[in-house]
């Protein structure tokens, strides 16, 4: 008997983690794998173009209005998922991905409809309860039956929370599966030539979290940091490349700091980049400065120094096995670490265990055991 598996995704980080599922599923005829896009994030830039690049097309879309509150958005997603399951595709297993609102919505639907639930990227904990994502992670793991984890830290977190050991599967990081599978397309990207920048002569900057970009003080800190890098390291660092998040750009303009930002001669401000372009920028940068989650993992796999401007991370494996460090937003401290990374005293770290491009395959090996 064929088993139906429904994968629930809603945001770009979700998509990056499931690009290999349909490909691997071709080797498992007993599984009928379908992907549903909740439309939590939907635009040509964030979704349609992404699907075309990866030849990844969801089987179902949930149509929801734009500009909803978080509660209303989750309610619409849950109603749409319930309708899909009751009328079009009844899954024997639902897989939810990551820690976004779609993740929690899909988990609640699985729970209420008595459908077994698997959580891809489970067990991550920042222990920062000011982050909505932390509650999404915890509540999803409370409802999950099966746990696909990326590292030993996540295994330990789940064991501490009394999850049965036989339900925890250390499979590795499916985001790295995507990074490895599309190396040719990444290497073929012309983004360095388009931006007129030179490999290993620039810093890549990405900032979007409210603590860093929602106040004039935070935005001025960003400007001061860029100016300091420009002043102190112009002989080594020719450019700071800043693919700017719409939220960040809107706030610079809102507080009338946009012109001041763009007046820095070494700064290259760009719109958000495609996956292939962005990965090319990461691969050839000298250092990444970020407050993102996924970038910590990608830089750790590639051995690129990463300064994460946050007080905590849900991905601590990137600190002790990767190339990531956590720093408070302090201009002098950040510049000291930039100096250290420009003149490294030690060799590059090895990437974390099972981040090898085969995580999706390991998940299907587990699915055979739990479903067939």
Buried (B, 14 or more C-beta within 10 A) or exposed (E): EEBBBBBBBBBBBBBBBBBBBBBBBEEBEEBBBBBBBBBBBBEEBBBEEBBEBBEBEBBBBBEBEEEBEEEEBBBBBBBBBBEBBEEEBEBBBBBBBBBBBBBBBBBBBBBEBEBBBBBBBBBBBBEEEEBEBBEBBBBBBEBBBBBBBBBBBBBBBBEEEEBEEEBBBBBBBBBBBBBBBBEEBBEEBEBBEEBEBEEEBBBBBBBBBEBBBBEEEBBBBBBEBBBBBBEEBEEBBBBBBBBBBEEBBEBBEEBEBBEBBEEBEBBBBBEBBBBBBBBBBBBBBBBBBBBBBBBBBBBBBBBBBBBBBBEBBBBBBBBEBBBBBBBEBEBEEBBEBBEBBBEEEEEEBEBBBBBBBBBBBBBBBBBEEBBE
